[in-house]
Amino acid sequence: MKKIILLMALICQITVVAQDYRFGKVSKEEIEEKFYPQDSTADAAYLYRERNSYYILNSNQDGFDIITDVFLRIKIYNKKGFDKATQIIPYYHPEIGEDEKISSLKAYTFNLQKNKIEKDKLQNNDVFQEEISKFWYQKKITMPNVKEGSVIDIKYTLSSPYYYKIDDLDFQFDVPVKKIIYNVSIPEFYIFKLLTKGYFPITPKSSRNSSSITITSRERSGARISSTAFSSDKLEFDVQNYLFESENIPALKDNEPFVSNINNYRGGVKFELSSTNFSKIGGLSKYYSNTWEDVSKQIYKSEGFGNELDKTNYYKDDLETLLVGVSNNAEKIAKIFTFVKTKIKWNSYFGKTSDIGLKKAYKDGAGNAADINLMLTSMLRYAGLNADPVLVSTRSNGVPIYPTLDGFNYVIASVEMANGGILLLDATEIYSTPNILPVRVLNWNGRRVTKDGNSSWVKLTSSRHAVEENMMMVKVSDDLMVEGFIRTKFENLNALDFRKNYNHIKEEELIKNYEENNNLETEEFKISNQEDIYKDIVRNVKFSSEDLIEKIGNKLYIEPNLFLTKRENPFKLDERKFPIDFVSAWKNENKITIQIPKGYAVESLPESLAIALPDNLGVFKYQVTHNGNKIKTISSLEFNMSIIPPQYYSFLKDFYGKIVDKQTEKIVLIKS
């Protein structure tokens, strides 16, 4: 009997706290919840995410629209989670063509006041429309009266005339998800491939059902007196349904270093249209991109790509003048590359096809990435070089794992040299050089497309290491002030990044930042070759600091690398499932000479260390030596791959830990 009573009590308790996932039906327990049960570190959580995507006959009755109904329930645990009270809804808004539309937007913030649930309604002045790019807008929702403990309900409908584009299903976010239910229903006329991404897959439940639509047509008759007759036809068809359902999905936060785009690794599904079949109503079947070769050919044949490469009249006179007396291919490339970079300003828009046409971009002096780099390719071809466009997915667009048209969103130029080598060029970046591309482009591989439409993969990262070399000489005064000189040289990608990040900043600001970052004062500060992109950046600094030496009793303690010391291991996770992305192979070398102050002798020096990662991925060498009145330190850290696979993470974490331990070991000087 006691067991029955206990069971009944348990059932009653479960009934009381059971979640009601209807819009606006927020429980007191949800508001009172102090932390997410499965992850107490979460600042917020999605208590519920529901999405239903389905097709309806459009208003013209000549095709289908996609309707997507969305419902979100969000829990705010603390102030750090307040950013989840602002939600973004992107939608397609082209200059020519139909817009996607957002409708039926409703939202409430729920709080507990004197043990009573109160709600604040989203007002029109809490919703903002913002332009993201030339083709995309977004509605920005800022919820009212958000507090620690608030629960938010949001629902809306997105209508799209673009039948071939079902928005990605996202399962994983930077906060945990308590429950997800996604439904996607597709009429038999459209056949999609489901492409999984990330490290949290959800296997859908698949089913089919019958459906129908009624198409109404009208016909006018009569000569003098006309009349209109209406008729209706019923079209029956099958619908393919996919149900994705899961609970307690962990967060995948963007707080680890060296990640290109965390969304590449968050669980989700992409829908790629593979074919259409309208044979049931007397139409035809059509097949879409199934391989990267198909994708490349389709883009090459599209308006604003291959046809633009053949147009030369608008620039040929200027180009012929530019190349007078130039016969060397390397010089041709350099001159044309520089000409395009200075003639056409990048408008900050990506794009794999021309936006306004190359002729207009040339005339206006501005264009998107495709305008600029297709023009560069065309000019290189006109000059007799074997040049081709290269399709790229930027880092923000993600890694194109599957063959899709959306897999590429950018284009650069390439030249095949006589020795078979490939030069890669991006004229959107004023500080780039051949084979040194801006970081936004360095995303695994690009797809080179030749004149005949054939294509092949090319590696985007340079074979040259991004280098930083420091040479420092210091002396220690009687009052333990460190005075010295440091010469820093940046090469390859490091030089490009330096120019891009700092060339627009005034010298006074650069000096201030340098002093604050390194806890010192500068006496002289000079940067050379800022505008000469084919030379290394060189920075010379004369400095002094009171904070580089620690005195305890009659001993001095000094870190051999001084303010260049690595004091923290950037890798914190016990396990990492996604790659470590350094962007480029890189090398950091420090050569430091410390003059021993008068009246002191060396008591101990850190021992030398040489360690390496497996498979020649990286190496660290460290040596501190004493000769006369000087201590010399040589420290070299080198990574030979831009991307380290996740199976090496434990080795890398241990490797960096040993580097930090070694560099924080101190030179000990004793008063003699």
Steps between C-alpha positions, in 0.01 A plus 500: 500500500787737586658432162174586322465827695864591421447426132183713492682788666781476247254502209326806647836677539598425141162628382544825692844581359444361149585760239223658296651585165211709374575862416439724802449212744806558718507333841610645831758218526664612175540855630626386841763265354839633614730303269484255214497152658740338252742796484516732799743730316239594236404869504184429298330207329244420235230320696322421176560545127227411255505545124260387231592548133249411229393594146182680391371602159601860432251779431558480123429125510805434285733359762570447868613720786681366806342592833700465821334542839742552789442493876779562754491487879810650659611497862730773637697383806726800560612833355752335270205333330325828421632489143252216432221754556603644164411271213586540131279382211681528164302508176581528131439845350643528147497819293330305222259216576267409781572555868461251777247625753471479879149504645299409812784611727400477864713489813476538878740527791380315811610589854387411849371791710372427854457134409290594197599461134503830313568542130628787285402506135746570219413839350558627147773735624689195633538361147762643265564435132867503406688455173764225515609510137366585159286186501428436868311685770419401856237571762661565835275425798588654838277360772362734770552481878759223496633397841694215653254210495284631213342260254437620143257364241541602136312379195489611138447378144749531215359477146733440206429472126830313455378140490852363450640645824398346831682678781750289694383325813723593794508261794784642706578850626721686744246418774335164575163395358252315719269379222488527120223405260553579131262390223571536130235397244592494130266424206613220271589744221818603685768251599752618755816347640542525876858591591602476865756733656674526833543263791141469626293310241128434534358218291164606357184294506380475142140460383279567200141614468262606225401860441324705237456854373222657301604713203238747381516627142281741308418539132343801327266445204278701268569777252273796575378376834767317688459263788740325734476134586683355798615141535685311768744213475609290792861385502589214732859424597713338769685692769831390652522585871810520718468528879809594702456471874749504786549611861783637715729608216828632645637841412798533269650830607724724297756544778786282379783662303592428139155422361412620148120486529344319795179445301689249286506271803159561656246230420251563224360399160519666161245439224640491146261484205616208286212478247148605412238273344177643355419204274175447692365825352663470160824674594861394481757367740812704572815403685721740690855507626610164632878538479745786544562477126128561439493789746802665338360467149164638607661805658730550200200503264296729725431865422776718638781246488638328189346744251660794683849354458481537123419873502813709440408818309445708812859460626720391207634848413601569861654155534702525179639834617584350840693210345702692241855359502411223747573147379583318824201306637585572863510871429171479307333334796636757747395796285149371427449394862598845630293673230179319593556548874536876458243545221205310657416546867342206678152586636534235776243268338592140428354325197581223256341681205524859378263734675471790254699375201875540460473791257296707746724401791800616296328830420377558856827392659326270748357150512457178695759222526385336175498831308860565600653154471317393183624825347851415619470155343376645172789748482757232577358286218505797263871542584565142386515335840334169588256650752183352648252595772500305826175451690535538876293460814603768748563409863171662600316287241636175642681204352326366185492131591225405252460611137256792519459830317493674839835339579678788324447871566821662372741486208873571461737478202772248416786481253668175396873561456735330253630266772147381580474703819185697581495864608190611691395865498233701681481862382237595760777522759733793433776347719491148353779356285504194269426186705448704818122527522294681766387292797131506397590289193726244671242227543639160398481474117364697206362371169692613193279515188665493157373643168350168396300478823715230661600555861738380768585575863784736589648557844435854621753523783851609415797265526688788663481529879355811659809619686566725797864548598606695808853606580536670840797638691462632855706613793407533865582819688600521866143584599377190305356698213510297178596705196524355155427482131280256311484446126195306376459374146169377353500290184237362260150475651617668821615799292166518316306482828722764662441745214126428494461536878734791571575710191189712555583569867693810603848446642401649839230237539736220392756610759237518773371149420854358487585648839179378664520149353862450610503709819790723400587849381635579154769754414516432127246330274530451126330274244653448155355373169136556591405579140762293318308172499781299344727568800474373857356724768772607743424664835779650713426598860725643770338440839536487876309316773501463878292181499720239332716405798400365840740551794481277806777548755833499321366326190347617172245291310453563125292322237740445205242615241408806707169648376487248212445212743204267438340471843175320426402186312222604256359147490266435794268218393567142604381389156446685174300353213577761236830602337743763621510763226810721505402651159858453380813308584696733727825561679587719797868549583649705785867582547561688825822622658500617862803680641561388857502797741820579681540326832291195402591151386299218347372252755280295267358497148202310354606179331476466125196334345417361156161336448293413195145402412436174313523491120711815481201719587702731721822547692618713794866572576623695800849576619639738762879543513746709702814653353697767686263769624217405262218249500364399160164336440389344174136391487336360187142375462396370160185336360527344157127455434227762498244251632566244774251208499309447829663162567821692580331730753626323814856510361462869414362591842788319672747657254379853580500421871869412484571821306332710770679312777837547333458867409388592850809341659721783622862597476634541854774754563667529840680800640870424495 
